[in-house]
Amino acid sequence: MARVNQDDPYLWLEDVDGEAALAWVAERNTETEAELAAGPGFEPFADRLREVLDAVDRIPYTTRRGPHLYNFWQDAEHVRGLWRRTTLEQYRKDAPEWETLLDVDALAEAEGEKWVWAGAGVRRPAHDRALVRLSRDGGDAVVVREFDLTSLAFVEDGFTVPEAKTSIGWIDADTVFVGTDRGTGSLTDSGYPRTVRRWRRGTPLAGAPTVFEGQATDVSAWAWHDDTPGFERSFVGRSLDFFRSETHLVTDDDRLVRIEVPEDAEVYAHRRHLIVTLKSPWLGHPAGALLAFGFDAFLAGDRTAEALFTPDERTALAGHSWTRHHLILETMRDVSTRIEVLTPREEGGWSRSPLADVPPLSAVSVTDTDPDVSDEYFLDVSGFLQPSTLTRGTIGGDSEILRQAPARFATSGLSVEQAFAVSDDGTRVPYFVIGPDRAQGPGPTLLYGYGGFEVSLTPSYAALTGRGWLETGGTYVIANIRGGGEYGPDWHQAALGAHRHRAFEDFAAVARDLVARGLTTPAQLGAAGGSNGGLLMGAMLTRYPELFGAIVCQVPLLDMVRFHKLLAGASWIAEYGDPEDEADLPHLRELSPYHRLAADAPYPPVLLTTSTRDDRVHPGHARKAAARLRELGHPVFFHENTGGGHAGATDNAQAARNKALMYTFLRKHLTPEG
């Protein structure tokens, strides 16, 4: 097999803003636009997709902060968006009155910057100030500015941090924890804060005392202040890698007390409880269990735990949320969600009761609670063909439907099923099929996957997929392959490091099963994935090209020999392995799609997409792979947005156009009419 040698001829494409690299990008963009976007139907198609994103009747999901419900909103008129708020009384109305807090479009115009909203941390309990995060053109690096929620203006001489991958949070009215780029030695090898400072208003950041310091090889150092009334505590810690961390309680005299849990466990304090999510067995409890300890008792050495959730081979923890007196527990059984309420009893132990019925092959998620004040919850239920319904309720009280999203695509003749494929080692791999009845023969099918970082792909209403693919007669398939979290930590860990090939084998098994069942043919089967899913697509291209008629590879990792040297790549060594380690380099080179590309392989056409402003996964991955494929004479389309960050788009117009390019490419290569 021909391989790229050690002297990579396309390293110059890693120069993100280099003149030669950007000229090459412009040429490729022009070629791709001419091939995919020049037809008379493209712009109307993109406009129809954008209608979904700009629709004024979509659900405005909110976060409660005191008496107000906060929302960030983008539409055709507000391209960069509005940060706004309303009251519950108003929110119940069909047309609520919103108070605009910050108009990002107006700010961008006034300052001549392509600002993108990146969130805000609101000071509690007064909810009177916010630390607003703004990104230039969609990158992970942000500028932080203090904002007054009474005067609705940035605070002159308030907390302000220049552009960096900053972590910042309130301690009290005049103090914050902050980790940011302070020059040499202040960042980890992954590009995130290595030190945490306690910064007091009116003092220079450079003089703020360091509270905690991690190692250069860590992913990041962090701090968090728990301002729960009566349980005020500060914690610091460091992420040793993507999955291991250590947490310390900061005492009143600034001593650090280690919270002695396994490094791969997730841990936090809530009122009188210490909550631990296990990724490996501990104290007789299996990986995937959710445990509750008494916080003070744990610090005193007591390791008596109450198991709030214990997994089995078909059931995994999906998430949990606190209200004032209860814990809402979300679990998955064969990737379908269930939800119940747990209540701690004063005499010890926890009671359990169901919260809501969830239709089969659907997903339910808690979108918001108010854990300091009430037992209010907001619950969203959706399915592949079922638009979202947003319910508000009070545990032990009544519930009300606040919003029901309208249908965005025609579902007549469509159905949903779950099936299982058998991977090379005998593992049963679940997948969802959404599409028309295939009794009359196979048809164009798009297979999507991710398979990494314990991310679960659960049922949801995907309006763009509906309009862009299902309405045109396509079938959409989601593969729940290993590497994800659909069956808990073991499902993820089965595809770590040198075992990454298992995720690839699972995806290929689903592809074969679709053909064996008569749903599609290899010529009609497309595959798509982004980021880690882009690595998956690279593996499909180079390992299983005969299974697919077209592949879409978005913001991908593809050079697995240099990924750790590019932007945030070092933070993913725990997922893939370390190219600097002689024990890991052989399997990384073997799984690296960029290094497997060969001239004589029967590759299907591939669309590679990325963003110049992606400061998480370097655009060089996609650029270099496209250049190499072109050199070898294979059909490849490349498109790079100048903005957009890792999401690939900063506004609805860009997002819709990206989808239109993708579906146009797939229709061109997977459908007889092209």
KEMAR-784860 format. One record per residue (C-alpha): x, y, z; residue in three letters. Coordinates in pm, whole numbers, plus 50000, padded with zeros to 5 digits. Layout:
XYZala;...
This chain:
500005000050000met;501375034149901ala;501665056850201arg;502595092450283val;506195091850402asn;507645109050704gln;508285140450500asp;504665151250461asp;504475171250136pro;501335189450249tyr;502475203950581leu;502145238450424trp;498355233850432leu;498535234050813glu;499405271150794asp;495825281850872val;496015317250736asp;499005312750507gly;498695329750170glu;499425298349970ala;497105276950182ala;494195301350155leu;494725304449779ala;494495266449756trp;491325266849969val;489755293349745ala;490455272349435glu;488895241349589arg;485875260849712asn;485315274749363thr;485495239849213glu;483075225349467thr;480605254149436glu;480655250649057ala;479955213449082glu;477365213249360leu;475895248249395ala;475635261149038ala;472435243148942gly;469145262248932pro;467685242149219gly;470465247449471phe;469615281849607glu;465885274049652pro;466915241749825phe;469275260350061ala;466575286450126asp;464085259350217arg;466535244650467leu;467205278850611arg;463455283550666glu;463685256150928val;466485273551115leu;464935308351091asp;461365297551170ala;459835321451421val;457515294351555asp;460275271051672arg;460585265152047ile;462675291852226pro;464335270352494tyr;465115289452811thr;467225289453126thr;465665301953448arg;467655328053638arg;465605341953924gly;462235355253802pro;463275355153436his;463605329353161leu;466655336552942tyr;467005326952576asn;469425332252289phe;467665336251954trp;468725337451589gln;466515342051284asp;466555358750943ala;466385393351097glu;468815386351380his;471575367051204val;474075368351490arg;471355367551748gly;469675383252048leu;470275375352414trp;466905381652573arg;464615372952864arg;460975371252963thr;458805359353251thr;456975326253284leu;453675344653260glu;454745359252926gln;456315326752808tyr;452965309252840arg;451585332252571lys;451715324652200asp;453675356752143ala;455645365252459pro;457095399552518glu;460875396152527trp;463305420852679glu;466435423152463thr;469575422852672leu;472255422452403leu;471885425252025asp;474945407251888val;474305419751531asp;474315455751650ala;477425449851861leu;479245433651569ala;478375462651341glu;479355489051596ala;482715472851671glu;483525459551326gly;483975423951458glu;482315391451347lys;481095384251698trp;479485350651771val;477615344552098trp;479395319552322ala;477275321652637gly;477155340452966ala;477665332653334gly;475115351753543val;475985361353901arg;473815345554168arg;471725350754370pro;471055386554254ala;471185378253879his;472355413853819asp;475655409153637arg;476925385153370ala;480265374453231leu;479495374852859val;481605353552625arg;482045364552262leu;483885345351994ser;485435360351683arg;483845341951392asp;482965310651586gly;486245298351734gly;486575282852080asp;488715312252198ala;486565339852348val;486665375352476val;485045379452821val;483265411552927arg;481205419553234glu;477635429953154phe;475155448553376asp;471695432453358leu;470045463353504thr;471465490553280ser;471905465552991leu;475405477652915ala;478935464652947phe;480485474853278val;483145501353240glu;486305489053413asp;484515456153484gly;485975421353452phe;487405419053100thr;489625391652958val;491295393152614pro;490755365852356glu;491785331352481ala;490325297452569lys;489325311952904thr;487495296053196ser;485885320953434ile;483205320053702gly;481805340853986trp;482855336354347ile;481015366754484asp;479985401354369ala;483555413254334asp;485615381654281thr;485995355254012val;488005324053944phe;489805327653612val;492105306453401gly;493375321753079thr;496365327652855asp;498875348553052arg;501835340852828gly;504605315252863thr;503755286753099gly;500115296253154ser;498635270852912leu;498765233152887thr;500065214752582asp;496415212552474ser;496075250452474gly;493815253852780tyr;494475271653113pro;497125255553333arg;496645278953629thr;493625292553815val;493665326653982arg;491365343854229arg;490815378154074trp;489315406754274arg;487545436054111arg;489705466654055gly;493015447954069thr;495185437853773pro;494745402253652leu;498515398053640ala;498655403554018gly;495795379954106ala;496995351854335pro;497265316854190thr;494945292654368val;495815261354175phe;498305250353913glu;498225219553693gly;500855203353475gln;501715212353116ala;500715176953016thr;497225180953168asp;494315190752948val;493355219753176ser;493085233353529ala;489765246653656trp;487925261053953ala;484295262854053trp;482485280854336his;479305264854466asp;477105293554580asp;474205272154700thr;472855290555009pro;474105273255320gly;476525251455126phe;478985276954985glu;482175258854883arg;484985262854631ser;486625235054434phe;489645233654207val;491005205853996gly;492815194653689arg;491905172753395ser;494825148753366leu;493505138053027asp;490125137652857phe;488725111653099phe;490775114153419arg;490775142553667ser;491335151454030glu;489205174754242thr;490085193954559his;487985212654812leu;489465246854890val;489295253155264thr;488785287455423asp;492545290555471asp;493225280055107asp;494365244855185arg;493455218654927leu;491655187055039val;491635160054771arg;488265143754702ile;489475107754703glu;487575091554418val;488975072454118pro;490635095053862glu;488235083953590asp;485115091153801ala;483015122653768glu;482395139354105val;480645170054241tyr;478995182554559ala;475315190954588his;474105203654925arg;474805175855176arg;475625150354906his;478725140354714leu;477675125754378ile;479995102154190val;479545087053844thr;481795056853793leu;483705048253476lys;485355018053637ser;484364995053928pro;484795009354279trp;483704999354630leu;481824969754488gly;479844990654240his;480184985653863pro;481305010253597ala;478385032153495gly;476875033953845ala;475705066754001leu;476535069154373leu;475575093254650ala;477635098554966phe;477185122155256gly;479655150155179phe;480915156055531asp;480975119055609ala;483005111955294phe;485625137655390leu;485805121055731ala;486575087655565gly;483135071355543asp;482735052855210arg;479125041955257thr;477365048654927ala;473775047854813glu;473545034654455ala;471155057854273leu;471605038853947phe;473205005553864thr;473524996253495pro;472934962953328asp;473954950252984glu;471084968852814arg;470704999753034thr;472975029953085ala;472875063353259leu;471905091953026ala;471985121153271gly;470555135953590his;469315169753712ser;468525184054055trp;465475203154164thr;465255218154514arg;464255185354680his;464615158354414his;466915142654156leu;465565136153806ile;467265105453660leu;467475098953285glu;468465064153170thr;468645046152836met;467495010952763arg;468645000352417asp;469145037552341val;465565047752426ser;465195071352720thr;463395065853050arg;462955091153327ile;462155089153700glu;462365109854018val;464535100954318leu;463955117654653thr;466395116354947pro;464705107555275arg;465695123955600glu;466005090155768glu;468285077655491gly;467805061155154gly;465965073954847trp;462445068954719ser;461665064854347arg;458715073054124ser;458135077653750pro;458095113153613leu;456755109353262ala;455875082953005asp;458115083652699val;456935069252366pro;458995040452223pro;462055050152016leu;461925085352154ser;464115107252370ala;463335128552673val;465615154452826ser;465445178653115val;466165212652961thr;466115232853283asp;465515231753658thr;465875256853944asp;467675236354211pro;468135264354465asp;464525275354482val;461855251254358ser;460965217154219asp;460145231853879glu;461375213453571tyr;461195218053194phe;461005185952993leu;461475181152619asp;460215149952440val;460845142752073ser;461355114651826gly;462675110151475phe;459245118351327leu;457825135651633gln;458525173151677pro;459475184752024ser;456955190352300thr;458135212352588leu;456455206152922thr;456815225353246arg;455915209153572gly;456535207453943thr;457515174354099ile;454535162754302gly;452345188754132gly;450775196353798asp;452415198653457ser;451545219253151glu;452495218352786ile;454185251452710leu;455205246252349arg;454725221352067gln;456955225451766ala;455175222751431pro;456125196051179ala;458855207650941arg;458705179650688phe;456145155150548ala;456135121950734thr;453435103550538ser;454735069350444gly;457715071650679leu;458395048750972ser;461005042851242val;462495009851351glu;465424997951557gln;467524968851437ala;470764951951538phe;473784942651329ala;476454917951433val;480024931151430ser;483124911151346asp;483644899751706asp;479994890251756gly;478874922251933thr;475274932651866arg;475244968751744val;471944987951752pro;470905011851480tyr;467835032551394phe;466245033251048val;464035062650950ile;462505062550606gly;459925048750362pro;458815012850326asp;461444994750119arg;459204965550025ala;459494976049662gln;463254974849662gly;466384992549790pro;466845030049776gly;469245058249858pro;470315056650223thr;472475078550445leu;474265061750736leu;475455084751016tyr;477785076951306gly;480165091251564tyr;481565064251791gly;483775082352038gly;484205101252366phe;481205083252522glu;478785104152310val;475375087752265ser;473275092151952leu;469675091752076thr;466375097051891pro;465615133151802ser;463635153251551tyr;466045164151276ala;464105188351060ala;466995195350821leu;467465158150760thr;463715155350705gly;463565182850445arg;466925176450289gly;466885138550268trp;463745120450387leu;461335141350179glu;463305132749866thr;462805095649922gly;465965088550116gly;466375066450420thr;468345079050721tyr;470175055150954val;471945062251284ile;474485036451400ala;475075033551777asn;478585019551746ile;481125013152018arg;483115043052131gly;479855060452217gly;478035059352549gly;474845041252451glu;475615012352687tyr;477775030652938gly;481535032252999pro;482264996952879asp;480735004852537trp;483025034952511his;486165018552642gln;485794988952405ala;486955011552119ala;489675031652293leu;493235034352165gly;494445003551984ala;490874989951986his;489565018551770arg;489064994351484his;486054980051670arg;484105012351611ala;484995010151242phe;483974973451228glu;480654981251397asp;479825008251141phe;480774985550852ala;478584958051003ala;475584981351001val;476304990450638ala;476394953750540arg;473224946550735asp;471334973950552leu;472314958250221val;471554922950341ala;468064933750448arg;467394948650106gly;467104984650228leu;469854997350001thr;472824987549784thr;476474997749818pro;476055021349522ala;473085037949695gln;474575039050045leu;476195071050168gly;477945077450499ala;478435109550697ala;480125120351018gly;481945149851171gly;484865156051405ser;485585122051560asn;482885110351320gly;485075124951046gly;487795100851153leu;485185073551122leu;484425085050768met;488115084850684gly;488245048950806ala;485255039550592met;486905055150288leu;490235037450335thr;489115004350489arg;485674997350344tyr;485375017050018pro;483384989249855glu;480494994350100leu;479645030150001phe;478635050849700gly;479595084349859ala;481095097250186ile;480735130950362val;483585138550601cys;483045169950814gln;485585189351032val;487515156751060pro;490535142351233leu;492465123950961leu;496195126851034asp;496505105551345met;500295108351351val;500265146251398arg;496865152651558phe;498465158951899his;500505187851757lys;497535206051607leu;495425229751821leu;493515210552092ala;494685176851962gly;496815168152265ala;493645167252476ser;492465136352286trp;495475114152350ile;493475094652608ala;490925085952338glu;493285076052060tyr;496805071152196gly;500015091452197asp;501985094151872pro;505085102152080glu;504775068452256asp;506465040252062glu;503825016352193ala;500975037152045asp;502485049651719leu;502025017051523pro;498265015151582his;497845052651526leu;499625050651194arg;497525020351105glu;494225037451182leu;495285071251034ser;493205076250718pro;495645101950580tyr;498455076450589his;496335048550439arg;495395067350121leu;496525048249813ala;496405053349437ala;494925019549343asp;492015018249589ala;488385019749464pro;487385050149670tyr;483855064049632pro;483475101849582pro;484095120949906val;483065155550025leu;485455170550283leu;484305201350476thr;486005222750739thr;486325258550869ser;489285282250865thr;488255293651214arg;488025258851363asp;490455262251654asp;489585228051796arg;490125203351508val;492705218651276his;491485224950918pro;494785210250802gly;493335175250850his;490715180150580ala;492955201550359arg;495805176450350lys;493515146750286ala;491825165049998ala;495205173949848ala;496445138349880arg;493275123949722leu;493615148549433arg;497235138749386glu;496245101949370leu;493515108949115gly;490465101549330his;487145120549312pro;487115145549598val;485185177349673phe;486475201649934phe;484715230950097his;486025253550375glu;483995281150538asn;486135310750633thr;484255313150965gly;482195290251179gly;484575273851423gly;484195236751490his;480465239051416ala;481365248851061gly;478885277851055ala;478305309851249thr;474765317251135asp;471695300150993asn;472505309250633ala;475905292250653gln;474475261950832ala;471725257650572ala;474185261450286arg;476485235250438asn;473575210850458lys;472495219150104ala;475985211449973leu;475965178450161met;472565166550041tyr;473205178449684thr;476445158549682phe;474685127549815leu;471805129849568arg;474265134649283lys;476115102549365his;473505079949526leu;470345085149322thr;469845073448964pro;468735107848846glu;471795123449007gly;
